[in-house]
Amino acid sequence: MADTSIMAAQKALTDSLITKSGVVGTAIGLCEAAPCIKVYIARRDEELLKQIPDTFMGFRVDVEVTGEFRARDTTS
């Protein structure tokens, strides 16, 4: 289970970033064996990257270009 402080940090960062065009999600992950916040973006955008902090509430922020997320069809 993730530490509640990183969970609070992830929620706060998500709330501030998710409405920005190009941000598709966030998660808690590991960066060099330490807890970090992952920010997923649809494409590399220098203007968007300037708006994402390197650290947030004491945790490293790692940005990954993932493309758009789409729901998988589970009906078949």
N, C-alpha and C positions, 0 to 999 in steps of 0.2 A: 504494500500500500504506500502511495506517495505521501510525503510529508505534507501536513495541512498548510504549511506556509507556502510551499511551492504551488499547491493547488489554488490557494487564494491569489497568488501572483499570476498564475496562468489565467484565471478567470478575469482578473482586472485587465491584463494585457489583451486578452481576447475581446473584452467589451470595448476597449479603445481602438482596436485594429480591424475587427471583423467587417465594419461598414466601409472600409477602404477598398476601392476597386483593385482587384488583383489578389487580395488576401483570401485564401480558400479555407483556412483552418489553423488550429494550434493543437499542441499536445505537450505532455511532459515526457521528456526522454533523458538520455544520458549523453553527455559531451565529455569525452576524455575521463570516463568513469565517475563524473559528478552530475547530479541532477541539473537539468536545464529545461528551458522552454523552447519548443520547436515552433516556428512560424512557417506555414506552408503558403507559397505564392504560386499563382498560375504561370507567370513568366517573369523573366529577369527584367526589372524596371528600375532604373537608377533613382528616379524620383520617389518611388515607393520605398526602396531600400533606405533612403535618407530618413524616412519617417518611422523606421523600426529601430528601436534602441539596441545597443550591443549587450546591455544588461538591464534587468528590470527587477526592482525590489531585492537586489542582491544576487539574482540568478542570471547566468549567462543566457543569452538569446541566440539561437541558431536558426538561420533562414535556409529553407530548402525550396528549390523550384520543382514543383510536382505536376504542373498542368492543372486543368480543372478536375475537380472531383465529381463523379457521377454515381448515382445509385445503381447498384447492380440489379438486373432483372432476376428475381428469384422465383418467378412463376413457372419456369420451364423445367 
